[in-house]
Amino acid sequence: MPDTIPDLPIQRLRKTGLRPTRQRVALAELLFGRGDRHFTAEMVHAEALSHGVPVSLATVYNTLHQFVEAGLLREVAIESTKTYFDTKTSNHFHFFFEGDGELEDIAVENLAVENLPEPPEGWEISRIDVLVRLAPKRPKNGAR
């Protein structure tokens, strides 16, 4: 990791109110330098270590959650024990491939979410999450 830290991650962190610590900047460079993508904390931890960024898994988790709170990432809960993070923070939906654990954006041009319930008084809908789980097709007629 070079000693000089590029301005873009620093500016992005400062704009959201996060102090640009060396570890936050290093993780921001890894996460936001390659376009939109989905990842788990474990994936980021492994990537950081492979790039020579000395960071604990706990620090990665804390930083990702700070990035979510700051609006830099979107959290996608698959189940209680599996959470992905997404650099694309706009409203969009996902396919989840159960066999390999991959997450992929769904093209929303023809997708409509309709007949939503009225939220309780004093509340408003902030976002709608749609997760479509996919599994390999099973052969028909008992064929294997």
C-alpha positions as semicolon CSV with decimal commas, in nm:
position;residue;x (nm);y (nm);z (nm)
1;M;0,000;0,000;0,000
2;P;0,156;0,335;-0,099
3;D;0,231;0,595;0,171
4;T;0,043;0,867;-0,014
5;I;-0,334;0,834;0,009
6;P;-0,538;0,944;-0,295
7;D;-0,780;1,232;-0,234
8;L;-1,096;1,067;-0,373
9;P;-1,162;0,820;-0,086
10;I;-1,067;1,089;0,167
11;Q;-1,311;1,337;0,014
12;R;-1,584;1,073;-0,004
13;L;-1,541;0,987;0,364
14;R;-1,525;1,351;0,477
15;K;-1,837;1,436;0,276
16;T;-2,032;1,178;0,479
17;G;-1,887;1,291;0,812
18;L;-1,654;0,994;0,860
19;R;-1,299;1,066;0,971
20;P;-1,062;0,933;0,700
21;T;-0,849;0,698;0,908
22;R;-0,581;0,498;0,730
23;Q;-0,788;0,177;0,753
24;R;-1,113;0,342;0,634
25;V;-0,931;0,498;0,339
26;A;-0,762;0,167;0,251
27;L;-1,095;-0,020;0,264
28;A;-1,269;0,255;0,066
29;E;-1,004;0,224;-0,205
30;L;-1,066;-0,151;-0,226
31;L;-1,445;-0,122;-0,224
32;F;-1,512;0,175;-0,449
33;G;-1,233;0,153;-0,703
34;R;-1,385;-0,117;-0,926
35;G;-1,743;-0,015;-0,995
36;D;-2,057;-0,158;-0,838
37;R;-2,014;-0,490;-0,664
38;H;-2,150;-0,718;-0,390
39;F;-1,939;-0,865;-0,110
40;T;-1,938;-1,001;0,243
41;A;-1,719;-0,877;0,526
42;E;-1,515;-1,196;0,498
43;M;-1,451;-1,131;0,130
44;V;-1,334;-0,774;0,203
45;H;-1,113;-0,898;0,487
46;A;-0,943;-1,152;0,259
47;E;-0,902;-0,893;-0,017
48;A;-0,755;-0,640;0,226
49;L;-0,502;-0,891;0,358
50;S;-0,403;-0,993;0,004
51;H;-0,338;-0,623;-0,074
52;G;-0,122;-0,582;0,236
53;V;-0,380;-0,391;0,441
54;P;-0,337;-0,506;0,804
55;V;-0,693;-0,509;0,933
56;S;-0,892;-0,740;1,158
57;L;-1,223;-0,895;1,057
58;A;-1,390;-0,703;1,341
59;T;-1,257;-0,374;1,201
60;V;-1,387;-0,469;0,855
61;Y;-1,734;-0,540;0,999
62;N;-1,733;-0,212;1,195
63;T;-1,615;-0,012;0,894
64;L;-1,872;-0,167;0,659
65;H;-2,150;-0,085;0,904
66;Q;-2,018;0,271;0,938
67;F;-2,020;0,298;0,557
68;V;-2,382;0,175;0,553
69;E;-2,483;0,433;0,816
70;A;-2,307;0,705;0,613
71;G;-2,492;0,602;0,294
72;L;-2,182;0,476;0,113
73;L;-2,297;0,113;0,107
74;R;-2,624;-0,075;0,108
75;E;-2,671;-0,377;0,333
76;V;-2,846;-0,680;0,183
77;A;-2,952;-0,936;0,444
78;I;-2,984;-1,281;0,292
79;E;-3,063;-1,458;0,618
80;S;-2,981;-1,392;0,980
81;T;-2,631;-1,530;0,941
82;K;-2,547;-1,401;0,591
83;T;-2,517;-1,034;0,500
84;Y;-2,385;-0,886;0,179
85;F;-2,291;-0,527;0,112
86;D;-2,352;-0,342;-0,214
87;T;-2,169;-0,037;-0,348
88;K;-2,477;0,052;-0,553
89;T;-2,693;0,239;-0,302
90;S;-2,984;0,336;-0,528
91;N;-3,310;0,142;-0,501
92;H;-3,271;-0,186;-0,686
93;F;-3,341;-0,556;-0,641
94;H;-3,133;-0,876;-0,633
95;F;-3,112;-1,236;-0,746
96;F;-2,946;-1,466;-0,492
97;F;-2,795;-1,785;-0,637
98;E;-2,837;-2,033;-0,353
99;G;-2,587;-2,286;-0,487
100;D;-2,285;-2,057;-0,493
101;G;-2,396;-1,767;-0,273
102;E;-2,363;-1,507;-0,547
103;L;-2,571;-1,189;-0,550
104;E;-2,664;-1,015;-0,876
105;D;-2,863;-0,702;-0,955
106;I;-3,200;-0,746;-1,124
107;A;-3,280;-0,523;-1,421
108;V;-3,587;-0,335;-1,304
109;E;-3,725;-0,204;-1,632
110;N;-4,020;-0,445;-1,627
111;L;-4,050;-0,502;-1,253
112;A;-4,335;-0,339;-1,062
113;V;-4,405;-0,357;-0,691
114;E;-4,773;-0,281;-0,644
115;N;-5,047;-0,273;-0,380
116;L;-4,819;-0,191;-0,092
117;P;-4,987;-0,167;0,247
118;E;-5,040;0,173;0,402
119;P;-4,772;0,223;0,669
120;P;-4,882;0,292;1,026
121;E;-4,946;0,653;1,120
122;G;-4,626;0,850;1,161
123;W;-4,426;0,614;0,941
124;E;-4,331;0,607;0,573
125;I;-4,184;0,341;0,348
126;S;-3,813;0,415;0,314
127;R;-3,718;0,134;0,080
128;I;-3,846;-0,195;-0,056
129;D;-3,609;-0,490;-0,070
130;V;-3,677;-0,766;-0,320
131;L;-3,457;-1,072;-0,305
132;V;-3,532;-1,347;-0,556
133;R;-3,369;-1,674;-0,453
134;L;-3,258;-1,901;-0,737
135;A;-3,177;-2,272;-0,731
136;P;-3,073;-2,502;-1,015
137;K;-3,367;-2,653;-1,201
138;R;-3,458;-3,005;-1,102
139;P;-3,504;-3,263;-1,376
140;K;-3,866;-3,345;-1,460
141;N;-4,022;-3,693;-1,432
142;G;-3,774;-3,819;-1,175
143;A;-3,484;-3,818;-1,424
144;R;-3,142;-3,759;-1,273
